[in-house]
Every structure is written in C-alpha cells, then in structure tokens.
Amino acid sequence: MTVEQFPKDFLWGGAVAANQLEGAYNEDGKGWSVQDVTPHGGFGPITKEPTEDNMKLVGIDFYHRYKEDIKLFAEMGFKTFRTSIAWSRIFPNGDETEPNEAGLKFYDDLFDELLKYNIEPLVTLSHYETPLHLAKEYDGWVNRKMIGFYENYVRTVFTRYKGKVKYWLTFNEINSIIHAPFMSGGIATAPENLTQKDLYQAVHHELVASALATKIGHELMPEAQIGCMVLAMPTYPLTPNPDDVIAAMEAERKNYFFSDVHVRGVYPGYMKRFFRENAIELDFGPEDEELLKNTVDFISFSYYMSSTETADESKRVAGEGNILGGIPNPYLEASEWGWQIDPKGLRIVLNDFWDRYQKPLFIVENGLGANDKLITDEYGNKTVNDDYRIDYLNDHLVQVGEALKDGVEVMGYTTWGCIDLVSASTAELKKRYGFIYVDRYDDGTGTLERYKKKSFSWYKEVIETNGTSL
Ligand code: BG6
C-alpha cells in the first residue's frame, strides 16, 4: 500500500487465550477448567480428570516464560496483546466469595510486563475456560446462578486491574455456545440431551451477564472500553435462488442475534419469531430487560472463513472448519485443516457490521493454522519459511485497508496465536499460528525453546510502517 490507510493509533498486535498457552494448570491454587478435561479439543470426549495426553496442561509454559515472550512481542512492535484471564486461577471453583490472591498476582505481573513495553493489554474475561466445578455442579450457563458467579469474578478483576487494563471483552465468541455448549458455555448436559429451551436460556444468561459486566465496568472504570466478541462468518447463498438467499440470511441471523443484543440492547424481532415458532419460552428476571440496555463500546470479532448456505437439502454437504462448519464454497481454497480462505470476506464482514451498527470494530482473531517445518538457515539459525502465513495475513490486511477506504472504523487487528499454542478445536500443537515457533510436539516432547519464523520480521515491518508495507 503506498498510501497510509491505517489510523495513527491503530492497535496492532497478537491474541492468545490463557488455557491454550499458560500451562501450569494446577499451580498456585488454580482450579480445573473445562479445558483441563477435554484432551482432544472442544468437540472431543470429556474425561473425569486431567489426563497426560492433554497438551493444554503444559501449553507452551507461558505461565513461567511470559517475560521472554513479551520481549519478543515488543520487538515486533506490538501496540496491544490480547489474552484472557483464566477464571479458575481467580476463583478455583467459581462459586467462592473470596478470590485466590496468587492468581490475581500472576495477572498483575503479566500486565505490568506488557505496560513496561507500552503494550496495551486487551483482556477476554471468559475464553472457553469456565471453572469445571461450575459445569459439574450447576450445568454451566443453563443455571441463572452463573450470572452472580460471573459478576463476582468480573467485579474482582475490574477492581484489581482498573489502572492497568483499558480494553475488555466479555465472552470469547459468545455465539459459539450453540455449537459447543460444554467448551463455550460450561454446559455439562450432553448436546443430545440438551433442550433448545435450556440452550437459549443459557444464551440469555450469558447476554445478561455480559451487559451486567459492561455496566459494572463502566461504573468502576470510566475510561474503559468494553466490547462483545463474536465469531464472524459471512454466509453467501450457494446460488441466486431467493430460497438460498433467505437460507443465507437466516444463517447470518443466528450470529447477528448476539451482536444485535449487545449493540442495540433488545432482542431482535427475528429471534422472537424463532422462539415463538419453536415454542421456546425464556425466563426473564425482573431486571433483565433494563440490564440488556447496557450496550457495548465496540464490537470485536474473530474471522477465519466465510461459508455458504442453501435451501436445497440435496446440495447440503458438511464442510470442515471452525466451530460453525458450513457448506464449502467452490470458489475458495482451504487450509490444511479444511478452513476455507477468503480475505475478501473480511472486507464484507467489516462493512456489514459497520453499516448495521456504526460502532468501532476490532478484529481480535485472524490467522492461518499450518503444520510448520523448523529448518536451520544458512547462518545456522533455526526458523520456519512461512511464506504461506505471510501471504494469508497480507491478503487479509489488504482487505482491512479496503474497508478503511470504504469508511469503516477499525480500532485494531490482533493475529490469532501470535506465538504457537494449543489448538482449541483439536488440542494439537502441530496446528501452528505463530510468528514465533515453540519447540514442543503433540507427543509431549520438545525443549520449549522459541524461534522466530520468517513472518516475525514481516509483521514487524507492517507495524513499523503502519501498514504501508503491505
Ligand atoms: C477461535 C477461538 O475459534 O479460533 C480460539 O477463539 C481458537 O480459541 C481459534 O484457537 C483457532 O481455532 P483452532 O481450533 O485452530 O485453535
């Protein structure tokens, strides 16, 4: 790009989640989270106790090595770093009244280390890591009591970190609860036994809790910016047949529902229709309608792929992909894990959200999971020639530039897994996203040493030039 399109204060950075990289799953008083009993990823079987084959138990040992890693992020010039607070470090069971000081202290130190390099922490309050006890004892978000437990947790961390953290996200990919009720919503009831009523009741509880967090956050931290976080996936009609167009519209509304409530503060008409036609009667608390009016300051989202929809059942083939799946698009290629690559879809998502809401947008996840090969270069340095990752990110960022030209307001961009970490869907480490390679393998071997990939200096230059190098 020859012209500077990115705003001067654009928040460039990277994103991770506590459970996918910290490790130390039982240190300093941490309780188990739902991640500790899903050794094969978000859709795999659940174990009774953490088992040795769960790569998340050690992660990439960020808990002990975060200083070294943050130094590398600073070297790339990160303006922001998105991570989550592991709820079960703060409240090991989730339903205690008093927090675990050692857990609080860890994040104090982590945020201080970021601030030392002028890196703004961007913090997800709940990223697929509900304390396991809340899943077992209460069936997660199906139970209204969760709102109170979450309120206690967010009040605690807002009060503790109010001088350090300005940007907060309430729930990671809140719309994914429909597809991954245990990982996303801590719902222990097996999906085949979960009624639609209970599932949407859980959704309602999360939406109320999110609005409550926004309210409390604004009261305690007038400077704070609080956003929702949704999994974005533009859905194209498979053909111009109006029935396919309506099928695509309805698929998109399943996701828009979540951002509509967060931004507009009321349930949309199309969801009321869905509830009516499916005989779902939600229980609303006396203050819920009022609480939902605490709307967010910005909309953040993950973007990996688009999808297609059809009304013709005979053409419906299950696609691989992120949590939502979807019918494959014949015009697009896919990653090694079957995720279809569609940079222009990112421009479409940005424009759609902007036209719908006129609120600032933040791309907090985007990236390519690939089976990188570590090599030794001519200078004897270990590295990865990840030109495919550079191409992927470059193409997506060019489309962000297009959206900026369209007049869309974008606050920032954080690539997913800026350092290699454990995959959420498959729990593999070989599905690598990072600019930094971590020497650790799915069989549990590896030194945990860090090596810069080729994309490391590419991203450094993108940030240094504020995007003109793209
Ligand atoms: C998003 C999640 O769905 O996609 C992340 O918020 C996740 O937690 C990311 O890691 C990439 O998915 P995966 O399955 O490749 O790790």
Boltz pocket constraint, residues with backbone or C-beta under 6 A from the ligand:
constraints:
  - pocket:
      binder: B
      contacts: [[A, 17], [A, 20], [A, 172], [A, 173], [A, 231], [A, 302], [A, 322], [A, 323], [A, 365], [A, 369], [A, 416], [A, 422], [A, 423], [A, 424], [A, 425], [A, 426], [A, 431]]
      max_distance: 6.0
